[in-house]
């Protein structure tokens, strides 16, 4: 890439479309890798971005002053922490607009604020469990006996929001903070509440209209306090339009906000009214929706854009508030595929914007990969040394139209493999990442010798901070293939599960309540339209948030073969012809089971046929089978090339599905391998349920 393109300034490139923002934190004694306080990182932020979000400093846990001498049973003051104050001053001095994050959130909110006298009473953890896992003390739940009543909690909530706004206006930050996330992550369908709301303490103490009251108080506080301090900002308290200059926009913010069921629950919550009050949208209490955008480079961009357009039609503005894109590829093309996703994502954002969706801000959840909240997933635009990644190029090319080129060629290995986690002879140590294993989400994995199935070592995931967190391993060599996986697992959880990352299919599972080693087995068809694939071990727990440890040993991965039934976005078929070409397409009008799809070949001449790419099997001897339906009499399948080699001719019943099989050796000297299909006439034909497997 030319250096002049690497010198592109994102905030200038996108100035006609939306703000470009970044999340950051202040350096402290414990975390020295943050941004504010590091001159080089501050300079990069100022040069590239025109919005910032405080990663933690404005969250409730650090600013709810329940220990303040001003606090009473019904008055909960905002008491700013020093880091937040320093960051606000930095933002004001550097003319950096701020997205305030966040007023109300279930996480990073002190339990004390829900309790009588601010004194929590927790449900004690089993002492035997605490002996093994002392950290579980931190996760003890409140006993409802200590909750304040609804009216008291509403008064605490109102006073906190009003005192926060009072502080911001009186300390001259009103022109600095342009938006607030009022409520964050209030929807959690897995909690199975009647309205889809998360079963948080906010929900338990106030009820399912706590969202409404948070927005009501925030809206009133902004309007009342902006009028009160209008003269300080050179504005008349009676000038409604001028007051907008110092009134932050109010947002609802959530993750997985693009998933259809969650999207529906979010919209329903914002439109829900009661006999006591109207809805958040109906009363004009909300300005926008924040789509967090914690994505992976294999997510469905179209699904995200559909949600963005729906939200944009519902409220006046949409912000993307916490964008990062996890790398799923573990080879040398990791940054390439991430850049491809970023480029496509921003192309679609620009398209939505041009078509009328009022997207006004995009914020990346971090500056550099080494300080991301998901370290190891490398989800951001800059390396730890502050140099731009190819994902930065992707953002530039989304507007300029330049191309990222092609990925580097990767040699694939379809051989069976065994992971026994034993240190190889001659090596001092073996780390999980050395053999393609890594932590999914938050926690730690390690190869250890304390709990093993066989030999001297096994993989352990003892620290997990969510039921979606677990062990992942790379099976990208098997893209497009069907594989079997077996593993010995042990856990006190109800079950251990194994599934494919990003694929909406139920994982396989095995009961582990016995606490003994048990065999987990499953067969998986790895999609052919992805560039990488990670398998993930997780758990099904006996109770929420338990996050049991998981031990895994003696994992076997075996190739079954290539199955093509034309049910995915891409397939292995392509047109073939010498002087004439067929018209080919996937159809649901014909299929071998009468319920799915097949591949239709329409032609006027006999030499208009198709070929099937089986290049992943180069160097192997393979058996090929498929079902063909045609009104012609004979079907031939063969090995394509400069001189096509017929492998078998099969007589078929006119208009009936017939199985056709062949065996062939694919030379290891070949650059590609393709099987052709032709008939003895020029009738249309259909192909379905192709299966290719190595001869063992």
C-alpha positions as CSV (number, residue, x, y, z in Angstrom):
1,X,0.0,0.0,0.0
2,X,1.3,3.5,-0.8
3,X,2.4,5.5,2.2
4,X,0.1,8.4,1.2
5,X,-2.8,6.0,1.7
6,X,-1.6,4.9,5.0
7,X,-1.4,8.6,6.0
8,X,-5.2,8.9,5.4
9,X,-7.1,10.5,8.2
10,X,-10.3,8.5,8.9
11,X,-12.2,11.4,10.5
12,X,-11.6,13.5,7.4
13,X,-12.3,10.7,5.0
14,X,-15.7,10.0,6.6
15,X,-16.5,13.6,7.6
16,X,-19.5,13.8,5.1
17,X,-21.0,10.6,6.6
18,X,-20.5,10.1,10.3
19,X,-18.2,10.7,13.2
20,X,-15.3,8.3,13.7
21,X,-14.9,7.4,17.4
22,X,-12.7,5.4,19.6
23,X,-13.0,3.9,23.1
24,X,-10.1,4.6,25.5
25,X,-9.1,4.5,29.1
26,X,-6.8,6.4,31.4
27,X,-3.4,4.9,32.4
28,X,-3.3,3.8,36.1
29,X,-0.9,1.9,38.3
30,X,-2.5,-1.4,37.4
31,X,-3.0,-0.9,33.7
32,X,-0.2,1.0,32.0
33,X,-1.1,0.2,28.5
34,X,-4.2,2.5,28.3
35,X,-4.5,5.5,26.0
36,X,-5.0,8.7,28.0
37,X,-1.6,9.5,29.6
38,X,0.3,8.0,26.7
39,X,1.4,10.8,24.4
40,X,1.8,8.6,21.3
41,X,-1.6,7.1,21.7
42,X,-3.2,10.4,22.5
43,X,-1.7,11.8,19.3
44,X,-3.0,8.9,17.2
45,X,-6.5,9.4,18.7
46,X,-6.5,13.1,18.0
47,X,-5.3,12.6,14.4
48,X,-7.7,9.9,13.4
49,X,-10.9,10.3,15.4
50,X,-13.4,13.0,16.3
51,X,-15.3,11.2,19.1
52,X,-14.3,9.3,22.2
53,X,-16.0,6.9,24.6
54,X,-14.6,6.2,28.1
55,X,-14.2,2.4,28.3
56,X,-14.9,2.3,32.0
57,X,-14.5,5.6,33.8
58,X,-18.1,6.8,33.5
59,X,-19.8,3.5,34.4
60,X,-22.0,3.4,37.5
61,X,-19.7,1.3,39.7
62,X,-17.1,4.1,39.7
63,X,-19.4,7.1,40.2
64,X,-22.4,6.1,42.3
65,X,-21.7,7.9,45.6
66,X,-23.5,5.6,48.1
67,X,-20.6,6.1,50.5
68,X,-20.7,9.9,50.2
69,X,-21.8,11.9,53.2
70,X,-24.5,13.4,51.0
71,X,-26.1,10.0,50.3
72,X,-29.4,9.2,52.0
73,X,-31.8,6.3,51.8
74,X,-33.6,8.1,48.9
75,X,-30.7,10.2,47.5
76,X,-27.9,8.6,45.5
77,X,-25.4,11.3,44.3
78,X,-23.1,11.2,41.4
79,X,-19.5,11.5,42.7
80,X,-17.1,11.6,39.8
81,X,-13.9,9.5,40.1
82,X,-10.6,11.2,39.4
83,X,-9.9,9.3,36.2
84,X,-13.2,10.3,34.6
85,X,-12.5,13.9,35.6
86,X,-9.1,13.8,34.0
87,X,-10.5,12.3,30.8
88,X,-13.2,14.9,30.6
89,X,-10.7,17.6,31.0
90,X,-8.5,16.1,28.3
91,X,-11.4,15.8,25.9
92,X,-12.4,19.5,26.5
93,X,-8.9,20.7,26.1
94,X,-8.4,18.8,22.8
95,X,-11.9,19.5,21.4
96,X,-12.7,15.8,21.4
97,X,-16.5,15.2,21.6
98,X,-17.5,12.5,24.1
99,X,-20.2,9.8,24.0
100,X,-21.2,9.3,27.7
101,X,-21.2,5.7,28.7
102,X,-23.3,4.7,30.7
103,X,-26.1,5.8,33.1
104,X,-27.7,2.4,33.9
105,X,-26.2,-1.0,33.3
106,X,-26.6,-4.4,35.1
107,X,-22.9,-5.0,35.1
108,X,-20.3,-2.7,36.8
109,X,-22.9,-1.4,39.1
110,X,-22.3,-1.8,42.8
111,X,-24.7,-4.2,44.5
112,X,-25.0,-1.8,47.4
113,X,-27.2,0.7,45.5
114,X,-30.1,-1.8,45.5
115,X,-30.0,-2.5,49.2
116,X,-31.6,-1.0,52.4
117,X,-29.0,1.2,54.0
118,X,-26.7,0.4,51.1
119,X,-25.8,-2.8,53.0
120,X,-25.9,-6.0,50.9
121,X,-26.9,-9.4,52.1
122,X,-25.8,-12.2,49.8
123,X,-26.9,-15.8,49.3
124,X,-23.8,-17.7,50.6
125,X,-21.9,-20.0,48.3
126,X,-21.4,-23.6,49.4
127,X,-18.3,-23.7,51.6
128,X,-17.0,-26.7,49.8
129,X,-17.2,-24.8,46.5
130,X,-15.4,-21.8,48.0
131,X,-12.6,-24.1,49.1
132,X,-12.0,-25.0,45.4
133,X,-12.9,-21.7,43.9
134,X,-12.5,-18.8,46.3
135,X,-13.3,-16.3,43.6
136,X,-16.9,-17.4,43.6
137,X,-17.4,-15.2,46.6
138,X,-17.3,-12.2,44.3
139,X,-20.3,-13.6,42.3
140,X,-22.7,-14.2,45.2
141,X,-26.2,-12.9,44.4
142,X,-28.1,-10.5,46.6
143,X,-30.7,-12.0,48.9
144,X,-34.0,-10.2,48.0
145,X,-34.6,-9.6,51.7
146,X,-32.2,-6.7,51.5
147,X,-33.8,-4.9,48.5
148,X,-35.2,-1.5,48.9
149,X,-38.8,-1.0,47.7
150,X,-39.6,0.2,44.1
151,X,-40.3,3.8,45.1
152,X,-37.0,4.2,47.0
153,X,-35.1,2.7,44.1
154,X,-36.8,5.1,41.6
155,X,-35.8,8.0,43.8
156,X,-32.2,6.8,44.0
157,X,-32.2,6.4,40.2
158,X,-33.6,9.9,39.6
159,X,-31.3,11.6,42.0
160,X,-28.2,9.9,40.5
161,X,-29.1,11.0,37.0
162,X,-30.0,14.6,38.1
163,X,-26.8,15.0,40.1
164,X,-24.8,13.6,37.2
165,X,-26.3,16.1,34.8
166,X,-25.8,18.9,37.4
167,X,-22.2,18.1,37.6
168,X,-21.6,18.0,33.8
169,X,-23.3,21.3,33.2
170,X,-21.9,23.1,36.2
171,X,-18.4,22.0,35.3
172,X,-18.6,23.2,31.7
173,X,-18.8,19.8,30.0
174,X,-22.1,20.4,28.2
175,X,-20.5,21.2,24.9
176,X,-18.1,18.2,25.3
177,X,-20.6,15.3,25.9
178,X,-22.8,15.0,22.8
179,X,-24.6,11.7,23.6
180,X,-25.3,9.4,26.5
181,X,-26.0,5.7,26.6
182,X,-28.9,5.9,29.0
183,X,-29.6,2.2,29.4
184,X,-27.2,-0.6,28.3
185,X,-27.9,-4.2,27.6
186,X,-31.3,-4.5,29.3
187,X,-32.5,-7.3,27.0
188,X,-31.5,-10.9,27.6
189,X,-33.8,-13.5,26.1
190,X,-32.0,-16.4,27.8
191,X,-33.3,-15.1,31.2
192,X,-36.8,-15.9,29.9
193,X,-38.6,-13.0,31.6
194,X,-42.1,-12.3,30.2
195,X,-40.9,-9.2,28.3
196,X,-37.5,-10.4,27.3
197,X,-35.8,-8.1,29.8
198,X,-32.6,-9.2,31.6
199,X,-33.4,-10.5,35.1
200,X,-31.1,-7.8,36.6
201,X,-31.4,-6.1,40.0
202,X,-32.8,-3.1,38.2
203,X,-35.6,-5.4,36.8
204,X,-36.1,-7.2,40.1
205,X,-36.3,-4.1,42.3
206,X,-38.1,-1.6,40.0
207,X,-39.9,-3.8,37.4
208,X,-39.9,-4.1,33.7
209,X,-40.5,-0.4,33.2
210,X,-37.1,0.6,34.8
211,X,-36.0,1.4,31.2
212,X,-38.9,3.9,30.8
213,X,-38.1,5.6,34.1
214,X,-34.4,5.9,33.3
215,X,-35.1,7.6,30.0
216,X,-37.8,9.8,31.6
217,X,-35.4,11.0,34.3
218,X,-32.6,11.5,31.8
219,X,-34.8,13.5,29.4
220,X,-36.2,15.7,32.2
221,X,-32.7,16.1,33.7
222,X,-31.2,17.3,30.4
223,X,-34.1,19.7,29.8
224,X,-34.2,21.1,33.3
225,X,-30.4,21.4,33.8
226,X,-29.7,22.8,30.4
227,X,-32.2,25.6,31.1
228,X,-30.7,26.2,34.5
229,X,-27.2,26.6,33.2
230,X,-28.1,28.1,29.8
231,X,-26.6,31.5,30.6
232,X,-23.2,29.9,31.5
233,X,-23.0,28.8,27.9
234,X,-24.2,32.1,26.4
235,X,-27.7,30.8,25.6
236,X,-31.2,32.0,26.5
237,X,-33.1,29.5,28.7
238,X,-36.2,30.3,26.5
239,X,-34.4,29.6,23.2
240,X,-35.4,26.0,22.5
241,X,-33.4,25.6,19.4
242,X,-30.2,27.1,20.9
243,X,-30.6,24.8,24.0
244,X,-30.1,21.8,21.7
245,X,-26.5,22.8,21.3
246,X,-25.9,21.8,24.9
247,X,-28.3,18.9,25.2
248,X,-26.8,15.4,24.7
249,X,-28.7,12.9,22.6
250,X,-30.1,9.9,24.5
251,X,-29.5,6.4,23.4
252,X,-30.4,2.8,24.2
253,X,-27.4,0.5,23.6
254,X,-27.1,-3.3,23.3
255,X,-25.1,-6.1,21.8
256,X,-26.2,-8.8,19.4
257,X,-28.7,-6.1,18.5
258,X,-28.9,-7.4,14.9
259,X,-30.2,-10.9,15.8
260,X,-33.9,-11.0,14.8
261,X,-35.4,-12.1,18.1
262,X,-33.3,-9.7,20.2
263,X,-34.1,-6.9,17.8
264,X,-37.8,-7.5,18.2
265,X,-37.4,-7.5,22.0
266,X,-35.5,-4.2,22.0
267,X,-38.1,-2.5,19.8
268,X,-40.9,-3.9,21.9
269,X,-39.3,-2.6,25.1
270,X,-39.0,0.9,23.6
271,X,-42.6,0.9,22.4
272,X,-44.1,-0.6,25.5
273,X,-46.6,1.5,27.5
274,X,-48.5,1.0,30.7
275,X,-51.5,2.4,32.4
276,X,-49.1,4.7,34.3
277,X,-47.2,6.1,31.4
278,X,-46.7,6.0,27.6
279,X,-43.8,4.4,25.8
280,X,-40.2,5.6,25.5
281,X,-40.6,6.3,21.8
282,X,-44.2,7.5,22.1
283,X,-43.2,10.2,24.6
284,X,-40.1,11.3,22.7
285,X,-37.7,10.3,25.4
286,X,-35.1,8.7,23.1
287,X,-33.0,10.1,20.3
288,X,-31.2,7.0,19.0
289,X,-30.3,3.4,19.3
290,X,-26.7,2.3,19.8
291,X,-25.7,-0.9,18.0
292,X,-22.6,-2.2,19.8
293,X,-21.2,-4.2,16.9
294,X,-19.0,-6.7,18.6
295,X,-18.6,-8.9,15.5
296,X,-16.5,-11.6,13.9
297,X,-15.1,-11.6,10.4
298,X,-17.6,-14.3,9.4
299,X,-20.8,-12.5,10.6
300,X,-23.6,-11.9,8.2
301,X,-23.3,-8.2,7.1
302,X,-26.7,-8.2,5.5
303,X,-28.4,-9.2,8.7
304,X,-26.7,-6.4,10.5
305,X,-27.7,-3.8,7.9
306,X,-31.3,-5.0,7.9
307,X,-31.4,-4.3,11.7
308,X,-29.7,-0.9,11.2
309,X,-32.3,0.2,8.7
310,X,-35.1,-0.9,11.0
311,X,-33.7,1.0,13.9
312,X,-33.1,4.0,11.7
313,X,-36.8,4.0,10.8
314,X,-37.8,3.9,14.4
315,X,-35.6,6.7,16.0
316,X,-34.0,9.8,14.7
317,X,-30.3,8.5,14.9
318,X,-28.3,5.3,15.0
319,X,-24.8,5.0,16.4
320,X,-22.5,2.1,16.1
321,X,-21.0,2.3,19.6
322,X,-18.6,-0.5,20.3
323,X,-17.3,-1.8,16.9
324,X,-14.7,-4.5,16.8
325,X,-14.2,-7.5,14.5
326,X,-12.7,-10.7,15.9
327,X,-10.3,-12.6,13.6
328,X,-11.5,-16.2,13.1
329,X,-8.6,-17.1,10.8
330,X,-5.5,-18.4,12.6
331,X,-3.1,-18.5,9.7
332,X,-1.1,-15.8,7.8
333,X,-4.3,-14.5,6.1
334,X,-5.8,-13.4,9.5
335,X,-5.5,-9.7,8.8
336,X,-6.5,-10.1,5.1
337,X,-9.9,-11.6,5.9
338,X,-10.5,-9.2,8.7
339,X,-9.8,-6.3,6.3
340,X,-12.2,-7.8,3.7
341,X,-14.9,-7.8,6.3
342,X,-14.3,-4.3,7.5
343,X,-14.3,-3.1,3.8
344,X,-17.6,-4.8,3.1
345,X,-19.1,-3.6,6.4
346,X,-18.2,0.0,5.7
347,X,-19.3,-0.2,2.1
348,X,-22.7,-1.3,3.4
349,X,-22.8,1.4,6.1
350,X,-22.2,4.0,3.4
351,X,-24.9,2.5,1.2
352,X,-27.4,2.6,4.1
353,X,-26.4,6.2,4.9
354,X,-26.8,7.3,1.2
355,X,-30.2,5.6,1.2
356,X,-31.4,7.6,4.1
357,X,-30.5,5.7,7.3
358,X,-29.4,8.4,9.7
359,X,-26.2,6.8,11.0
360,X,-24.2,9.7,12.7
361,X,-21.4,8.0,14.6
362,X,-19.2,4.9,14.4
363,X,-17.0,4.1,17.5
364,X,-14.3,1.4,17.6
365,X,-14.1,-0.3,21.0
366,X,-10.4,0.3,21.4
367,X,-7.4,1.8,19.7
368,X,-4.9,-1.0,19.4
369,X,-5.1,-4.8,19.5
370,X,-2.8,-5.2,22.5
371,X,-5.2,-3.2,24.7
372,X,-8.5,-4.6,23.3
373,X,-11.0,-6.1,25.8
374,X,-10.7,-9.3,23.7
375,X,-6.9,-9.6,23.5
376,X,-5.9,-12.4,21.2
377,X,-8.8,-11.8,18.8
378,X,-6.9,-8.8,17.3
379,X,-10.2,-7.0,16.4
380,X,-9.1,-3.4,15.8
381,X,-7.5,-1.1,13.3
382,X,-4.0,-0.6,14.8
383,X,-1.2,-2.9,16.0
384,X,0.3,-2.5,19.4
385,X,3.1,-0.4,17.9
386,X,0.4,2.0,16.5
387,X,1.0,1.1,12.9
388,X,-2.2,0.6,10.8
389,X,-3.4,-2.9,10.0
390,X,-5.0,-4.0,6.7
391,X,-8.3,-3.4,8.4
392,X,-7.4,0.3,8.3
393,X,-6.9,-0.2,4.6
394,X,-10.3,-1.8,4.3
395,X,-11.9,1.4,5.7
396,X,-10.0,3.5,3.3
397,X,-10.9,1.3,0.3
398,X,-14.5,1.2,1.2
399,X,-14.7,4.8,0.1
400,X,-12.0,4.9,-2.6
401,X,-13.0,1.7,-4.3
402,X,-9.5,0.2,-4.3
403,X,-9.2,-3.6,-3.8
404,X,-7.4,-5.5,-1.1
405,X,-6.1,-8.1,-3.5
406,X,-6.1,-11.9,-2.9
407,X,-5.2,-13.9,0.2
408,X,-2.0,-15.8,0.3
409,X,-2.2,-19.5,-0.7
410,X,-2.4,-21.8,2.2
411,X,-1.4,-25.5,2.0
412,X,-4.2,-27.5,3.6
413,X,-3.9,-30.7,5.5
414,X,-6.9,-33.1,5.4
415,X,-5.1,-35.9,7.4
416,X,-6.6,-37.2,10.6
417,X,-5.2,-35.7,13.7
418,X,-5.0,-36.5,17.4
419,X,-4.5,-33.9,20.2
420,X,-3.3,-35.6,23.3
421,X,-1.6,-32.4,24.7
422,X,1.7,-34.2,25.5
423,X,4.8,-32.2,25.1
424,X,6.7,-33.4,21.9
425,X,10.0,-35.1,22.4
426,X,12.8,-32.5,22.4
427,X,10.5,-29.6,23.3
428,X,10.6,-27.9,26.7
429,X,6.9,-26.9,26.8
430,X,3.8,-27.0,24.7
431,X,1.3,-24.1,24.7
432,X,-2.3,-24.4,23.5
433,X,-1.7,-21.8,20.7
434,X,1.1,-23.9,19.4
435,X,-1.4,-26.5,18.2
436,X,-4.3,-24.2,17.3
437,X,-6.2,-23.9,20.6
438,X,-7.1,-20.6,22.2
439,X,-9.5,-19.1,24.7
440,X,-12.9,-18.1,23.5
441,X,-14.1,-15.0,25.3
442,X,-12.8,-14.3,28.8
443,X,-10.8,-16.7,30.9
444,X,-7.7,-18.8,30.6
445,X,-6.8,-22.2,29.1
446,X,-3.7,-24.2,30.0
447,X,-2.1,-27.5,29.3
448,X,-1.7,-29.1,32.8
449,X,-1.0,-32.4,34.5
450,X,-3.4,-32.2,37.4
451,X,-6.5,-33.6,35.7
452,X,-5.8,-35.9,32.7
453,X,-7.6,-38.7,30.9
454,X,-4.5,-40.5,29.6
455,X,-0.8,-39.8,29.5
456,X,0.6,-36.8,31.4
457,X,-1.3,-33.8,30.2
458,X,-4.8,-32.5,29.2
459,X,-6.2,-29.1,28.4
460,X,-8.0,-27.2,31.2
461,X,-10.4,-24.2,31.1
462,X,-10.8,-23.5,34.8
463,X,-11.3,-19.7,34.7
464,X,-14.4,-18.8,32.6
465,X,-16.4,-15.6,32.9
466,X,-19.6,-16.5,30.9
467,X,-21.4,-19.6,29.6
468,X,-20.3,-18.6,26.1
469,X,-16.6,-18.6,27.1
470,X,-14.7,-21.8,26.5
471,X,-12.0,-23.6,24.5
472,X,-11.8,-23.1,20.8
473,X,-9.6,-24.9,18.2
474,X,-9.0,-24.5,14.5
475,X,-10.4,-26.9,11.9
476,X,-10.1,-24.4,9.0
477,X,-8.3,-27.1,6.9
478,X,-11.6,-28.9,6.7
479,X,-13.7,-26.1,5.2
480,X,-16.3,-27.7,2.9
481,X,-15.7,-31.1,4.4
482,X,-17.6,-33.3,6.8
483,X,-15.6,-34.4,9.8
484,X,-16.1,-36.5,12.9
485,X,-14.7,-35.3,16.2
486,X,-14.4,-37.2,19.4
487,X,-13.0,-35.9,22.7
488,X,-12.8,-37.1,26.3
489,X,-14.2,-34.4,28.5
490,X,-14.7,-33.8,32.2
491,X,-16.7,-31.1,34.1
492,X,-19.1,-30.7,37.0
493,X,-21.5,-28.9,34.6
494,X,-24.7,-30.6,33.5
495,X,-23.2,-31.2,30.0
496,X,-20.2,-30.3,27.9
497,X,-21.0,-29.1,24.4
498,X,-19.1,-28.9,21.1
499,X,-20.2,-26.6,18.3
500,X,-19.1,-24.6,15.3
501,X,-18.4,-20.9,15.8
502,X,-20.8,-18.6,13.9
503,X,-22.9,-21.5,12.6
504,X,-26.6,-21.5,13.8
505,X,-26.8,-25.2,14.6
506,X,-27.3,-27.0,17.9
507,X,-24.0,-28.2,19.3
508,X,-23.5,-31.8,20.2
509,X,-23.3,-32.5,23.9
510,X,-22.7,-35.2,26.5
511,X,-23.9,-35.5,30.1
512,X,-21.1,-34.8,32.5
513,X,-22.9,-34.6,35.9
514,X,-21.1,-37.7,37.1
515,X,-17.9,-35.7,37.2
516,X,-16.0,-38.5,35.4
517,X,-14.3,-38.5,32.0
518,X,-16.9,-39.2,29.3
519,X,-16.6,-39.4,25.5
520,X,-18.1,-36.6,23.5
521,X,-18.7,-37.4,19.8
522,X,-20.2,-35.6,16.8
523,X,-20.2,-35.2,13.1
524,X,-19.9,-31.8,11.6
525,X,-20.4,-30.4,8.1
526,X,-18.0,-27.4,7.9
527,X,-19.6,-24.8,5.6
528,X,-17.9,-24.1,2.3
529,X,-18.6,-20.4,2.2
530,X,-16.4,-19.4,5.1
531,X,-12.6,-18.7,5.2
532,X,-12.0,-20.2,8.6
533,X,-13.7,-22.3,11.3
534,X,-13.2,-22.7,15.0
535,X,-14.9,-25.5,17.1
536,X,-15.8,-24.5,20.6
537,X,-16.2,-26.5,23.8
538,X,-18.7,-25.0,26.2
539,X,-21.1,-26.1,29.0
540,X,-24.7,-26.4,29.9
541,X,-25.0,-25.4,33.5
542,X,-27.3,-26.5,36.3
543,X,-27.8,-22.8,37.2
544,X,-27.1,-19.5,35.5
545,X,-23.6,-17.9,35.8
546,X,-22.0,-21.0,37.3
547,X,-19.3,-21.3,34.5
548,X,-17.9,-24.7,35.6
549,X,-14.4,-25.7,34.7
550,X,-13.9,-27.9,31.7
551,X,-11.1,-30.5,31.0
552,X,-10.5,-31.9,27.5
553,X,-8.1,-34.7,26.4
554,X,-7.4,-37.0,23.5
555,X,-9.3,-35.1,20.8
556,X,-9.5,-36.9,17.4
557,X,-10.5,-35.2,14.2
558,X,-11.2,-37.5,11.2
559,X,-12.2,-36.6,7.6
560,X,-15.4,-38.3,6.5
561,X,-15.6,-36.6,3.1
562,X,-17.0,-33.7,1.0
563,X,-20.8,-33.5,0.9
564,X,-22.5,-31.2,-1.5
565,X,-26.3,-30.9,-1.4
566,X,-26.5,-27.3,-2.7
567,X,-27.9,-25.9,0.6
568,X,-25.3,-23.2,1.1
569,X,-24.5,-19.8,-0.5
570,X,-21.7,-21.3,-2.6
571,X,-21.0,-24.7,-4.0
572,X,-18.4,-26.7,-5.9
573,X,-20.2,-26.6,-9.3
574,X,-19.2,-24.5,-12.3
575,X,-20.2,-24.3,-15.9
576,X,-18.1,-26.2,-18.5
577,X,-18.2,-26.3,-22.3
578,X,-16.1,-26.2,-25.4
579,X,-18.1,-24.3,-27.9
580,X,-21.3,-23.9,-25.9
581,X,-22.1,-23.1,-22.3
582,X,-25.0,-24.2,-20.1
583,X,-27.3,-22.0,-17.9
584,X,-26.9,-23.3,-14.3
585,X,-28.6,-22.5,-11.0
586,X,-29.5,-23.9,-7.7
587,X,-33.2,-24.8,-7.6
588,X,-35.8,-25.9,-5.0
589,X,-38.1,-27.3,-7.8
590,X,-36.1,-30.6,-7.8
591,X,-34.2,-32.4,-5.1
592,X,-33.6,-36.0,-4.2
593,X,-35.6,-35.8,-1.0
594,X,-38.2,-33.6,-2.5
595,X,-37.7,-31.0,0.3
596,X,-34.5,-29.2,-0.4
597,X,-32.3,-28.1,-3.4
598,X,-30.4,-29.5,-6.4
599,X,-28.3,-28.1,-9.2
600,X,-30.0,-27.6,-12.5
601,X,-28.1,-27.7,-15.8
602,X,-30.0,-26.2,-18.8
603,X,-28.4,-26.5,-22.2
604,X,-29.1,-26.6,-25.9
605,X,-26.0,-28.5,-26.9
606,X,-24.4,-31.7,-25.7
607,X,-21.1,-30.1,-24.9
608,X,-22.6,-27.6,-22.5
609,X,-21.9,-29.4,-19.1
610,X,-20.6,-28.8,-15.6
611,X,-17.5,-29.5,-13.6
612,X,-17.1,-30.0,-9.8
613,X,-14.1,-28.7,-7.9
614,X,-12.5,-31.3,-5.7
615,X,-9.0,-29.8,-5.5
616,X,-8.7,-30.3,-1.8
617,X,-8.2,-34.0,-2.5
618,X,-5.1,-33.5,-4.7
619,X,-2.7,-36.4,-4.1
620,X,-5.4,-38.8,-2.9
621,X,-7.4,-41.6,-4.4
622,X,-11.1,-40.8,-3.9
623,X,-14.5,-42.3,-4.4
624,X,-17.0,-40.0,-6.0
625,X,-20.8,-40.5,-5.9
626,X,-23.7,-38.3,-6.9
627,X,-27.3,-38.5,-8.0
628,X,-28.3,-37.4,-11.4
629,X,-31.8,-36.9,-13.0
630,X,-32.2,-36.5,-16.7
631,X,-34.3,-37.6,-19.7
632,X,-31.1,-38.6,-21.5
633,X,-30.0,-42.3,-21.4
634,X,-26.3,-42.2,-20.3
635,X,-24.4,-40.1,-17.7
636,X,-20.6,-39.9,-17.8
637,X,-18.5,-38.6,-15.0
638,X,-14.8,-38.1,-15.5
639,X,-11.6,-36.2,-14.5
640,X,-11.4,-32.9,-16.4
641,X,-8.2,-31.5,-17.8
642,X,-6.4,-30.8,-21.1
643,X,-7.4,-34.4,-22.1
644,X,-10.6,-35.3,-20.2
645,X,-10.5,-38.8,-18.7
646,X,-13.9,-40.6,-18.5
647,X,-14.2,-42.6,-15.3
648,X,-17.6,-44.3,-15.6
649,X,-20.7,-44.3,-17.8
650,X,-24.0,-45.1,-16.1
651,X,-27.4,-45.9,-17.8
652,X,-30.2,-44.0,-16.1
653,X,-33.9,-44.3,-15.9
654,X,-35.5,-41.4,-17.8
655,X,-36.7,-38.7,-15.3
656,X,-35.6,-40.7,-12.3
657,X,-32.8,-40.0,-9.7
658,X,-29.9,-42.4,-10.4
659,X,-26.8,-42.9,-8.3
660,X,-23.6,-42.6,-10.3
661,X,-20.2,-43.6,-8.8
662,X,-16.5,-43.5,-9.8
663,X,-13.0,-43.9,-8.3
664,X,-10.0,-41.8,-9.4
665,X,-6.5,-41.0,-8.4
666,X,-5.7,-37.3,-8.2
667,X,-2.1,-36.6,-9.0
668,X,-0.1,-34.7,-6.4
669,X,1.5,-32.8,-9.3
670,X,-1.8,-31.1,-10.3
671,X,-2.7,-27.5,-9.5
672,X,-6.4,-28.3,-9.5
673,X,-8.8,-31.2,-9.7
674,X,-12.3,-31.2,-11.2
675,X,-14.8,-33.9,-12.0
676,X,-17.0,-33.3,-15.0
677,X,-20.6,-34.5,-15.6
678,X,-22.1,-35.0,-19.0
679,X,-24.9,-36.9,-20.7
680,X,-25.3,-38.6,-24.1
681,X,-27.8,-36.0,-25.3
682,X,-28.7,-32.3,-24.7
683,X,-31.5,-32.7,-22.2
684,X,-31.5,-30.7,-19.0
685,X,-30.2,-32.5,-16.0
686,X,-30.1,-32.2,-12.2
687,X,-27.3,-33.1,-9.8
688,X,-27.8,-33.6,-6.1
689,X,-26.1,-35.2,-3.0
690,X,-22.5,-35.3,-4.2
691,X,-20.1,-37.2,-1.9
692,X,-16.4,-37.4,-2.2
693,X,-14.3,-39.4,0.2
694,X,-10.7,-40.6,0.3
695,X,-9.9,-44.2,-0.1
696,X,-8.2,-45.3,3.1
